[in-house]
Amino acid sequence: MFEDVDGPEQKTLLRLLIIVGIGLPILIEVVTFGSMMGHHLLGDTGAEAVPETPTAAETGAGVGDPILESADVSARIDAASVVTADEGWRFTLTVNVTNTGADPAAVRLDSVTTRGGETVADTASTGQLPVGNTDNVTQSWLLPPGERPDSVSVTVFVYPDGDGVQSTQYTVALGDIPVSNR
């Protein structure tokens, strides 16, 4: 293999190529190992910024959360679920309502808007609650398949002095409602 190498210049060049061919990979391995040991023994030197993965902040109300800002009633979500089915996804919501105002009041669950922007209308109401009384209202909406609820429209009715009615409508953002296939 080396029979055709003649002269000192060719022998020197050949020795140099062999040294580089063997020495360069060894040098790379030593530097890599030294760097790993340095980080392990000395820890992070702070020279590198490690980006944090942003986590989405949960927005909207979930089970146990209060949902109305009204001074006339106190309401919180008692139960919420989405159950998958062939004809669509059934969203069921139960709200516990207490009349904290000075006049009889009622709460009506009106419609649900999906994350895809579709509104599904169906209503359920507590009926008129005397001052200090509590009741639950439950409503179920059939959402399009694959759609999850984004918000629910809620109307609060107040019956001052038994004459007429005052109504205020709220849009309540919903958090992550669990989906099941039971």
C-alpha positions as CSV (number, residue, x, y, z in Angstrom):
1,M,0.0,0.0,0.0
2,F,2.8,2.4,0.8
3,E,5.3,1.0,-1.8
4,D,4.8,3.8,-4.2
5,V,5.7,6.5,-1.6
6,D,9.1,7.9,-2.5
7,G,11.0,10.7,-1.0
8,P,10.8,12.5,2.4
9,E,8.1,15.0,1.3
10,Q,5.6,12.3,0.5
11,K,6.4,10.4,3.7
12,T,5.8,13.6,5.7
13,L,2.6,14.3,4.0
14,L,1.4,10.7,4.5
15,R,2.3,10.9,8.2
16,L,0.4,14.2,8.5
17,L,-2.7,12.8,6.9
18,I,-2.7,9.8,9.2
19,I,-2.3,12.0,12.3
20,V,-5.2,14.3,11.2
21,G,-7.4,11.3,10.2
22,I,-7.0,9.7,13.6
23,G,-6.4,12.8,15.8
24,L,-9.3,15.0,14.6
25,P,-12.1,12.5,15.7
26,I,-10.4,11.9,19.0
27,L,-10.1,15.7,19.6
28,I,-13.8,16.2,18.8
29,E,-14.8,13.4,21.2
30,V,-12.6,14.9,24.0
31,V,-14.1,18.4,23.6
32,T,-17.6,17.0,23.6
33,F,-17.0,14.8,26.7
34,G,-15.3,17.7,28.4
35,S,-18.2,20.0,27.7
36,M,-20.7,17.5,29.0
37,M,-18.7,17.0,32.2
38,G,-18.4,20.7,32.7
39,H,-22.2,21.2,32.5
40,H,-22.7,18.2,34.8
41,L,-20.2,19.3,37.4
42,L,-20.6,23.1,37.2
43,G,-24.3,23.3,36.3
44,D,-25.8,25.8,33.9
45,T,-23.5,28.8,33.5
46,G,-26.4,31.1,32.6
47,A,-24.9,31.8,29.2
48,E,-27.7,30.0,27.4
49,A,-31.3,31.1,27.7
50,V,-33.7,28.1,27.9
51,P,-37.0,29.1,26.4
52,E,-40.1,28.3,28.5
53,T,-43.0,26.5,26.9
54,P,-46.0,28.8,27.3
55,T,-49.0,27.2,28.9
56,A,-52.4,28.3,28.0
57,A,-54.1,30.1,30.9
58,E,-57.5,28.5,31.5
59,T,-60.1,31.1,30.9
60,G,-63.7,30.8,31.6
61,A,-65.8,29.2,34.3
62,G,-65.7,25.5,35.3
63,V,-67.5,23.4,37.8
64,G,-67.6,25.1,41.2
65,D,-67.0,28.6,39.7
66,P,-69.3,31.6,40.2
67,I,-70.7,32.8,36.9
68,L,-72.8,36.0,37.5
69,E,-71.7,39.4,38.5
70,S,-75.3,40.4,39.3
71,A,-76.1,41.9,42.8
72,D,-79.5,40.2,42.6
73,V,-78.4,36.6,42.4
74,S,-75.5,34.4,43.3
75,A,-74.9,31.6,40.8
76,R,-72.2,28.9,40.4
77,I,-71.8,25.9,38.1
78,D,-72.6,22.7,39.9
79,A,-72.1,20.3,37.0
80,A,-71.0,20.5,33.4
81,S,-70.2,17.7,30.9
82,V,-70.0,16.9,27.2
83,V,-71.0,13.4,26.1
84,T,-70.2,12.3,22.6
85,A,-72.9,10.6,20.5
86,D,-73.5,9.8,16.8
87,E,-76.0,12.6,16.3
88,G,-73.8,15.3,18.1
89,W,-72.1,16.1,21.4
90,R,-74.6,16.6,24.3
91,F,-73.5,19.5,26.6
92,T,-75.3,19.5,29.9
93,L,-75.0,22.4,32.4
94,T,-76.4,22.6,36.0
95,V,-76.2,26.0,37.8
96,N,-77.1,26.6,41.4
97,V,-78.8,29.9,41.9
98,T,-79.5,31.8,45.2
99,N,-81.6,35.0,45.2
100,T,-79.5,37.4,47.2
101,G,-81.4,40.6,46.1
102,A,-84.3,42.4,47.7
103,D,-86.9,41.3,45.2
104,P,-88.0,38.0,43.7
105,A,-85.6,36.9,40.8
106,A,-85.2,34.1,38.3
107,V,-82.3,32.9,36.1
108,R,-82.7,31.4,32.6
109,L,-80.0,29.5,30.7
110,D,-80.6,30.6,27.0
111,S,-78.2,29.4,24.4
112,V,-74.7,28.0,24.0
113,T,-72.0,29.2,21.5
114,T,-69.5,26.6,20.4
115,R,-65.8,27.1,19.9
116,G,-66.5,27.0,16.2
117,G,-68.9,30.0,16.6
118,E,-72.2,28.1,16.1
119,T,-75.1,29.1,18.5
120,V,-77.4,26.4,19.8
121,A,-80.6,27.8,21.4
122,D,-82.6,26.0,24.1
123,T,-83.8,27.4,27.4
124,A,-84.4,26.4,31.0
125,S,-85.3,28.6,34.0
126,T,-85.4,28.4,37.8
127,G,-88.7,30.1,37.9
128,Q,-89.3,33.0,40.2
129,L,-87.3,32.6,43.4
130,P,-88.3,34.5,46.6
131,V,-85.6,36.4,48.4
132,G,-83.1,34.1,50.0
133,N,-84.2,30.9,48.2
134,T,-82.0,28.6,46.2
135,D,-82.7,26.4,43.2
136,N,-80.9,24.5,40.5
137,V,-81.4,24.9,36.8
138,T,-80.2,22.3,34.3
139,Q,-80.2,22.5,30.5
140,S,-78.9,20.2,27.8
141,W,-77.9,21.3,24.3
142,L,-77.1,19.1,21.3
143,L,-74.0,20.5,19.8
144,P,-72.7,19.6,16.3
145,P,-70.3,16.6,16.4
146,G,-66.8,17.5,17.5
147,E,-67.9,20.9,18.9
148,R,-67.2,22.0,22.4
149,P,-69.0,24.8,24.3
150,D,-67.3,28.2,24.5
151,S,-69.9,30.4,26.2
152,V,-73.4,30.3,27.5
153,S,-76.0,33.1,27.5
154,V,-77.7,33.7,30.8
155,T,-80.6,36.0,31.6
156,V,-81.4,37.3,35.1
157,F,-84.9,38.5,35.8
158,V,-85.8,40.7,38.7
159,Y,-89.5,41.3,39.7
160,P,-89.5,44.6,41.7
161,D,-92.6,45.1,43.8
162,G,-94.5,42.5,41.7
163,D,-95.0,45.1,38.9
164,G,-93.2,44.1,35.7
165,V,-89.8,42.6,35.2
166,Q,-86.3,43.8,34.7
167,S,-83.9,41.6,32.8
168,T,-80.2,41.6,32.3
169,Q,-78.4,39.3,29.9
170,Y,-74.9,37.9,30.5
171,T,-72.5,36.0,28.3
172,V,-70.5,33.6,30.5
173,A,-67.2,32.2,29.1
174,L,-66.8,28.5,29.8
175,G,-63.5,26.8,30.6
176,D,-62.4,23.4,29.6
177,I,-65.5,21.1,30.0
178,P,-64.6,17.4,30.1
179,V,-65.7,15.3,27.2
180,S,-66.6,11.6,27.7
181,N,-68.2,8.9,25.6
182,R,-70.3,7.2,28.2
